[in-house]
């Protein structure tokens, strides 16, 4: 699915939010899945001629941002209960879903207006 949709996180996250999983387990499982999906994309994009390494300055910046985000996220998540964390995740997924629906409606109406 990640080959056809750039942002698969919102599509996959609901499958990880369960009552029997700790917040740290949820984060680790989701991170492992996303990492694998992104690593598998590299040879796919390379096979169609896309050179990801031409963007090395951006990739270097993003790696630094990822490390800072991981550090701050770990501190923040450590202060939450599992219930608080899952509640926040559900609200965030709802907000992202609403935004995606609104964007889709806007793009569909924009395309059909030109027809």
N, C-alpha and C positions, 0 to 999 in steps of 0.2 A: 504493500500500500504506500510505503514512503517514496517509491519511485514515481508514482503518479501525483501524490500530494506532497508539497514541500513541508508543510507543518502538520505532522502526524500526531504530535503530542496531545492535542485536544481530542483526537479521535481514539487514541489508545488509553489515555489516563483513566476513564471511567472503569475500565476492566481491572485496574489495579486497586481502586478504592474499595476495600472490603473490610468488614468488621474484624476479621481474624488476622489482620496484618498490622504490624507496628509501623509507625510513620517512617522510621529509619529503613525498614525493610521495603516499604513502598518506594521510597526515594532511590534506594540502591537498585531495586529491580527495574524501575522505570529508566534510570540512568544507563544500566547495562543494555537494555533493549534499544534505547535511542543510540547509544554508542555503536552497537553492532549494525544497526540500520544505516548509520552515516558512514561507517567504514565500508560497508558493502556497496555504497553508492560511488565510491572513488573509482574502482575499476570500470563500473558501468559508464560513468561520465567520461572517463579516459578513453573508453572504446569508441565514443562518438566524437572524439577530438577535443574535449574540454580539458584544459590544462589548469588544474586547481592551484598548482604551485606558482603560477604567475601572480597570484594574490597573496604571496607570502607575508607582506607587511600587515595586511588585514588579518590574516590567520594568526600571526604573532600577537597582534593586539587582542584578538578574540580569545586566544589561549590565556593571556594575562587577565582579561575580564572574567573568564570562566573560573580561574583560581580565586580571584577576589570574591566573586559571587558564591563560590562553594564555601569559602571561609565564613562570610557573613551569613549565608543561609544556614550553615551548621549551628552558628551561635543563636540565630533566631528560632530555628526549629527546636533546639534544645530547651528553650523556655516555654514551649507549648506542650499541652497534653495531646495524646493521640486524637481525642475527640475534637479539640480545637483545630488541629492541623487538617483533619479530614473535612471539617466544616468549611474551612477556608478554601481548600481544594475544590469542594463542590460549588461554592459561590464563584470562584474564579472560572471554573469550567462553564458554569451557566453564563457568566458575563462574556466569555470568549465565544460561546455558541451563539448568543444573541448578536454579537458583533459580526460573526461570520454570516449569519442569516441576513442581517441588514445589508451587509456588503454584497451578498449574492443577489438580493432583490434589487439593489441599486444598479449593479452591473447588468442584470437581465433587462431592467427597464431602460437603461441607457442604450443597450444594443437594439432593443425592439423599437425604440423611438426613432432610430436611424433607418428603419426598414420601411 
